[in-house]
Amino acid sequence: MRRARDERWNMALSRGLRCCQRVFSWIPVLIITSVVLWSYYAYVFELCLFTLTNTLEKVVYLLVFHVCFVMFSWTYWKSIFTPPATPCKKFQLSYSDKQRYEMEERPDAQKQILVEIAKKLPIFTRAQSGAIRFCDRCQVLKPDRCHHCSVCETCVLKMDHHCPWVNNCVGFSNYKFFLLFLSYSMLYCVFIAATVFQYFLKFWSGDLPNRPAKFHVLFLMFVALMFFVSLMFLFGYHCWLVAKNRSTLEAFSAPVFVNGTDRNGFNVGIRKNLQQVFGEDRRLWFIPVFTSQGNGHYFPLKNRSSESQNPLLANEDMWEESDDGSEEGSLGESL
């Protein structure tokens, strides 16, 4: 009876800790949101409405600022609230395979069971040991470029990293939104810094009277420049990753294929690399709507021959064979 009480206490404590973790994970998002809301007030009210005297300048500044603000807010919202894409049912162990895998005590035999299952799937990457990548927590065979996020507690397709500033995993479903968020954040900061600069100098030199607007404008300039510099390096790094068709995780640990490690295994040329993230319609590249190619379970390889020569993993024709209806069939069509 005492043991049961201790177990209930431990479970309640664990739930409480997880609840606290979820609450605290929103703190970085609240910080960014607070800074942006303050910048909106400082720019629109303290600068444009209370400081500017030229009506035309005031109207132009407000129009352009609100376009930047809307695009920034839209991309930030999409980065935060787009759920991470997870492997479909095709990659989960069936009931019989799961039983067979769990009842087998020999590691080599377990690996062989996974190899047999993987023959029906488009999996071309391996673990560092050369084995099929399998997630014990999610009980799924990991598709290429898929990784388990310990924060989200799930496997994420084409996982790049878990970003605390959006409180979400950046991966296949929202990588385009994250890149647009960085780009529009930079544009937001550049526009504020460029339009505030002359009034920053006037306040600094004393040409404008000491009013509350002075302190808002001064801080607005410093904050805009500070965020721009930090965002510039991060955005530049991700532009390099897109050009090379790598994720942040792959940049630190190169993917392992049947024939060995290859950092450029998914690099199919800059144009196709860009299309994988932004889609083929360039008119939609800068709009935060999902246009990425594929479904996140399969990615073309630089060396196509490695797909056909892989003795353990199936080709696309086998992947297209589906006896499970629409979901798996659609996956086969996208390949």
C-alpha positions as CSV (number, residue, x, y, z in Angstrom):
1,M,0.0,0.0,0.0
2,R,2.9,2.3,0.8
3,R,4.5,1.5,-2.4
4,A,1.4,2.3,-4.4
5,R,1.2,5.6,-2.6
6,D,4.8,6.4,-3.4
7,E,4.2,5.5,-7.1
8,R,1.2,7.9,-7.2
9,W,3.2,10.6,-5.6
10,N,6.0,10.1,-8.2
11,M,3.6,10.2,-11.1
12,A,2.0,13.4,-9.7
13,L,5.4,15.0,-9.3
14,S,6.4,14.0,-12.8
15,R,3.2,15.5,-14.2
16,G,3.8,18.7,-12.2
17,L,7.4,19.0,-13.5
18,R,6.3,18.5,-17.1
19,C,3.6,21.1,-16.6
20,C,6.1,23.6,-15.2
21,Q,8.4,22.9,-18.1
22,R,5.7,23.6,-20.6
23,V,4.9,26.9,-18.9
24,F,8.5,28.0,-18.7
25,S,9.2,27.0,-22.3
26,W,6.9,30.0,-23.4
27,I,9.1,32.5,-21.6
28,P,11.4,33.2,-24.6
29,V,8.4,33.7,-26.8
30,L,6.8,36.1,-24.3
31,I,10.1,38.0,-24.2
32,I,10.2,38.4,-28.0
33,T,6.5,39.3,-28.1
34,S,7.0,41.9,-25.4
35,V,9.9,43.5,-27.2
36,V,8.0,43.6,-30.5
37,L,4.9,45.1,-28.9
38,W,7.0,47.8,-27.2
39,S,8.7,48.5,-30.6
40,Y,5.3,48.9,-32.2
41,Y,4.3,51.4,-29.6
42,A,7.6,53.3,-29.7
43,Y,7.6,53.6,-33.5
44,V,4.0,54.2,-34.2
45,F,3.1,56.5,-31.3
46,E,6.3,58.0,-29.9
47,L,8.0,58.5,-33.2
48,C,5.4,58.8,-36.0
49,L,2.5,60.3,-34.2
50,F,4.3,62.4,-31.5
51,T,7.6,63.4,-33.1
52,L,7.2,63.5,-36.9
53,T,5.8,66.7,-38.3
54,N,5.8,66.0,-42.0
55,T,2.5,64.4,-42.9
56,L,3.8,62.6,-46.1
57,E,6.8,61.2,-44.2
58,K,4.5,60.1,-41.4
59,V,2.1,58.3,-43.8
60,V,4.9,56.5,-45.7
61,Y,6.7,55.4,-42.6
62,L,3.5,54.0,-41.1
63,L,2.5,52.2,-44.3
64,V,5.8,50.5,-44.8
65,F,6.2,49.8,-41.1
66,H,2.9,48.0,-40.9
67,V,3.7,45.8,-44.0
68,C,7.0,44.8,-42.3
69,F,5.2,44.3,-39.0
70,V,2.4,42.1,-40.5
71,M,4.8,39.9,-42.4
72,F,7.0,39.5,-39.3
73,S,4.1,38.6,-37.1
74,W,2.6,36.2,-39.7
75,T,5.9,34.3,-40.1
76,Y,6.5,34.2,-36.4
77,W,3.0,32.8,-35.8
78,K,3.5,30.1,-38.4
79,S,6.9,29.2,-37.0
80,I,5.4,28.8,-33.5
81,F,2.1,27.1,-34.2
82,T,2.8,24.8,-37.1
83,P,3.0,21.3,-35.6
84,P,6.2,19.3,-36.3
85,A,5.6,16.7,-39.0
86,T,6.0,13.2,-37.7
87,P,6.5,9.8,-39.5
88,C,3.3,8.3,-40.9
89,K,1.9,4.9,-40.0
90,K,3.9,3.1,-42.7
91,F,7.1,3.6,-40.6
92,Q,5.5,2.3,-37.4
93,L,6.0,-1.4,-36.4
94,S,2.9,-3.5,-37.0
95,Y,1.5,-5.4,-34.0
96,S,3.2,-8.7,-35.1
97,D,6.5,-7.0,-35.9
98,K,6.5,-5.2,-32.6
99,Q,5.8,-8.5,-30.7
100,R,8.6,-10.3,-32.7
101,Y,11.0,-7.4,-32.1
102,E,10.3,-7.2,-28.3
103,M,10.4,-11.0,-27.7
104,E,13.8,-11.3,-29.5
105,E,16.6,-10.8,-27.0
106,R,19.5,-11.0,-29.3
107,P,20.6,-7.6,-30.6
108,D,21.7,-9.0,-34.0
109,A,18.4,-10.7,-34.5
110,Q,16.6,-7.5,-33.6
111,K,18.7,-5.6,-36.2
112,Q,17.8,-8.2,-38.8
113,I,14.1,-7.8,-38.1
114,L,14.4,-4.0,-38.7
115,V,16.3,-4.7,-41.9
116,E,13.5,-6.9,-43.2
117,I,10.9,-4.2,-42.3
118,A,13.0,-1.5,-43.9
119,K,13.1,-3.3,-47.2
120,K,9.6,-2.0,-47.9
121,L,10.5,1.6,-47.1
122,P,12.6,4.4,-48.8
123,I,15.2,4.5,-46.0
124,F,18.8,5.1,-47.2
125,T,20.5,6.5,-44.1
126,R,21.9,4.4,-41.2
127,A,22.9,4.8,-37.6
128,Q,26.6,5.4,-36.9
129,S,26.9,1.6,-36.2
130,G,25.5,0.8,-39.7
131,A,22.2,-0.4,-38.3
132,I,18.7,0.7,-39.3
133,R,17.8,3.9,-37.4
134,F,15.0,3.0,-35.0
135,C,13.4,5.1,-32.2
136,D,12.6,3.0,-29.1
137,R,10.5,5.8,-27.7
138,C,8.2,6.3,-30.7
139,Q,8.5,2.7,-31.9
140,V,9.1,3.9,-35.5
141,L,11.8,3.3,-38.1
142,K,13.2,6.8,-38.7
143,P,12.8,8.1,-42.2
144,D,15.9,9.8,-43.7
145,R,16.7,13.1,-41.9
146,C,14.2,12.3,-39.2
147,H,15.3,12.7,-35.5
148,H,13.7,12.4,-32.1
149,C,13.2,15.6,-30.2
150,S,13.5,15.1,-26.5
151,V,11.7,18.4,-25.8
152,C,8.7,17.7,-28.1
153,E,8.9,14.0,-27.2
154,T,8.3,12.9,-30.8
155,C,10.2,12.1,-33.9
156,V,10.3,15.1,-36.3
157,L,10.7,14.8,-40.1
158,K,13.8,16.5,-41.4
159,M,14.5,18.0,-38.0
160,D,16.8,21.0,-38.0
161,H,16.8,22.0,-34.4
162,H,14.5,22.8,-31.5
163,C,14.3,26.6,-31.2
164,P,13.4,28.0,-27.8
165,W,12.5,31.4,-29.4
166,V,9.6,29.8,-31.2
167,N,9.0,27.1,-28.6
168,N,8.8,24.6,-31.4
169,C,10.8,22.1,-33.4
170,V,12.1,23.5,-36.7
171,G,11.7,20.8,-39.4
172,F,10.1,19.8,-42.6
173,S,6.7,21.4,-41.8
174,N,7.9,24.8,-40.8
175,Y,11.5,25.3,-42.0
176,K,10.3,27.7,-44.8
177,F,8.3,29.7,-42.2
178,F,11.4,29.8,-39.9
179,L,13.6,31.2,-42.7
180,L,11.0,33.8,-43.6
181,F,10.7,34.7,-40.0
182,L,14.4,35.4,-39.9
183,S,14.4,37.4,-43.1
184,Y,11.4,39.5,-42.1
185,S,12.8,40.0,-38.7
186,M,15.9,41.5,-40.3
187,L,13.9,43.6,-42.6
188,Y,11.8,44.9,-39.6
189,C,15.0,45.8,-37.8
190,V,16.7,47.4,-40.8
191,F,13.6,49.6,-41.6
192,I,13.3,50.7,-38.0
193,A,17.0,51.5,-37.7
194,A,17.1,53.4,-41.1
195,T,14.1,55.6,-40.4
196,V,14.9,56.2,-36.7
197,F,18.6,57.1,-37.3
198,Q,18.1,60.8,-38.1
199,Y,15.8,61.4,-35.1
200,F,18.2,59.4,-33.0
201,L,20.9,61.9,-33.9
202,K,18.6,64.9,-33.3
203,F,17.6,63.6,-29.9
204,W,21.2,62.8,-29.1
205,S,22.5,66.2,-30.1
206,G,19.6,68.0,-28.3
207,D,17.9,69.4,-31.5
208,L,14.6,67.9,-30.3
209,P,13.1,68.6,-26.9
210,N,13.5,66.2,-24.0
211,R,10.3,64.2,-24.0
212,P,9.4,60.6,-23.3
213,A,9.8,60.0,-27.0
214,K,13.5,60.6,-26.7
215,F,14.2,57.6,-24.6
216,H,11.9,55.4,-26.7
217,V,13.7,56.4,-29.9
218,L,17.2,56.0,-28.4
219,F,16.4,52.5,-27.1
220,L,14.6,51.6,-30.4
221,M,17.8,52.3,-32.3
222,F,20.0,50.2,-30.1
223,V,17.6,47.3,-29.9
224,A,17.0,47.3,-33.7
225,L,20.8,47.2,-34.4
226,M,21.4,44.6,-31.7
227,F,18.8,42.2,-33.0
228,F,19.8,42.8,-36.6
229,V,23.4,41.8,-36.0
230,S,22.5,38.6,-34.2
231,L,19.9,37.7,-36.8
232,M,22.3,38.4,-39.7
233,F,24.7,35.7,-38.6
234,L,21.9,33.2,-38.0
235,F,20.2,33.9,-41.3
236,G,23.5,33.7,-43.2
237,Y,24.2,30.3,-41.6
238,H,20.8,29.0,-42.6
239,C,21.2,30.3,-46.1
240,W,24.4,28.3,-46.3
241,L,22.6,25.2,-45.0
242,V,19.8,25.6,-47.6
243,A,22.4,26.0,-50.4
244,K,24.1,22.8,-49.3
245,N,20.8,21.0,-48.5
246,R,21.8,20.2,-44.9
247,S,20.1,20.6,-41.6
248,T,21.8,22.0,-38.5
249,L,22.0,18.4,-37.1
250,E,23.6,17.2,-40.4
251,A,26.1,20.0,-40.4
252,F,27.4,18.8,-37.0
253,S,27.0,15.1,-37.7
254,A,27.1,14.0,-41.3
255,P,24.5,11.4,-42.4
256,V,25.6,7.9,-42.8
257,F,24.6,6.0,-45.9
258,V,25.1,2.4,-47.0
259,N,28.4,3.3,-48.6
260,G,29.6,5.4,-45.7
261,T,29.4,9.0,-44.4
262,D,28.6,11.8,-46.8
263,R,27.9,15.4,-45.8
264,N,26.7,16.2,-49.3
265,G,24.5,13.1,-49.7
266,F,21.3,15.2,-50.1
267,N,22.9,18.0,-52.1
268,V,21.3,18.0,-55.6
269,G,22.3,21.5,-56.7
270,I,21.4,24.9,-55.4
271,R,18.3,25.4,-57.6
272,K,16.8,22.0,-56.6
273,N,17.9,22.6,-53.0
274,L,16.0,25.9,-52.9
275,Q,12.9,24.3,-54.5
276,Q,12.8,21.5,-51.9
277,V,12.3,24.2,-49.2
278,F,10.4,27.0,-51.0
279,G,8.7,25.1,-53.9
280,E,8.7,25.6,-57.6
281,D,6.4,28.6,-57.7
282,R,8.7,31.6,-57.0
283,R,5.7,33.9,-56.5
284,L,5.0,32.0,-53.2
285,W,8.6,31.9,-51.9
286,F,8.2,35.0,-49.7
287,I,4.7,34.2,-48.5
288,P,4.3,32.0,-45.4
289,V,2.2,29.3,-46.9
290,F,3.5,25.7,-47.2
291,T,5.1,25.1,-50.6
292,S,7.9,22.7,-49.7
293,Q,8.3,19.7,-52.0
294,G,7.5,16.1,-51.0
295,N,6.1,14.8,-47.7
296,G,9.2,14.7,-45.5
297,H,9.7,10.9,-45.7
298,Y,11.9,10.7,-48.7
299,F,14.5,13.1,-50.2
300,P,16.4,12.7,-53.5
301,L,20.0,11.7,-53.1
302,K,23.0,13.2,-54.8
303,N,24.1,9.8,-55.9
304,R,21.0,8.1,-57.3
305,S,22.9,4.9,-57.9
306,S,23.2,4.4,-54.1
307,E,19.4,4.0,-54.1
308,S,19.2,1.3,-56.6
309,Q,22.4,-0.5,-55.4
310,N,21.3,-0.6,-51.8
311,P,21.0,-4.3,-51.0
312,L,18.9,-3.9,-47.8
313,L,16.5,-1.1,-48.7
314,A,13.8,-1.0,-51.3
315,N,13.4,1.2,-54.2
316,E,10.5,3.5,-55.0
317,D,8.5,0.9,-56.7
318,M,8.4,-1.2,-53.6
319,W,7.5,1.9,-51.5
320,E,4.6,2.6,-53.8
321,E,3.1,-0.8,-53.1
322,S,0.5,-0.1,-50.4
323,D,-2.3,-2.1,-49.1
324,D,-3.3,0.5,-46.6
325,G,-5.2,3.1,-48.6
326,S,-4.9,6.8,-49.2
327,E,-2.2,8.0,-46.8
328,E,0.4,5.5,-47.9
329,G,-0.7,5.8,-51.5
330,S,-0.2,9.6,-51.5
331,L,3.3,9.1,-50.1
332,G,4.1,6.8,-53.0
333,E,2.8,9.4,-55.5
334,S,4.9,12.2,-54.1
335,L,8.0,10.1,-54.8
